[in-house]
Every structure is written in C-alpha cells, then in structure tokens.
Amino acid sequence: MELQTDLGKWNLDEACLMAGRRIENALNKNEDPFASLTLPSPEGRGGAYRSAAGRVKKKVKVKNGIW
C-alpha cells in the first residue's frame, strides 16, 4: 500500500500488528477471533461497531480550536 508519509506507514503497520495479535490470541484459545469486534444490536439485526464511550480516559479543552 502506498502511503504519503513514514508516519502513515508506521501507523498502518501498528494497526495490522494489533489486530493480528488479537485474532491470533483468540484462535489459540479456541475462541471466535471476531467476537470482540461486534456487539449484538438491540433490534437483533446482527452486530454493530463497539462504542468508544467507555474508552474515553480524559477530556481536554482546546483553546481557540488550535492544537
């Protein structure tokens, strides 16, 4: 995959490594490797992406919208 920056290439490598490790660990435990990626929807129509709501650790206020 051709990315514009070295940082973009590194981020893609890290994401693939993390996903691969999660899948490999689940397979080694004889679990469904994709079970942690989805949650059942209330309507019963299959899975949905996990919410990030519980993963927020700290909120910060940005002065004038400039980082």
LINRADA-V831936 format. One record per pair of residues at least 4 apart in sequence whose ideal C-beta (glycine too) atoms are under 6 Angstrom apart, sorted by the first residue. I is the first residue (numbers start at 1). J is the second residue. Records with the same first field share a line. If there is no record, write none. Layout:
I: J + J
This chain:
3: 8 + 9
16: 20
23: 33
26: 31 + 33
27: 33
38: 47
39: 48 + 50
41: 45 + 48
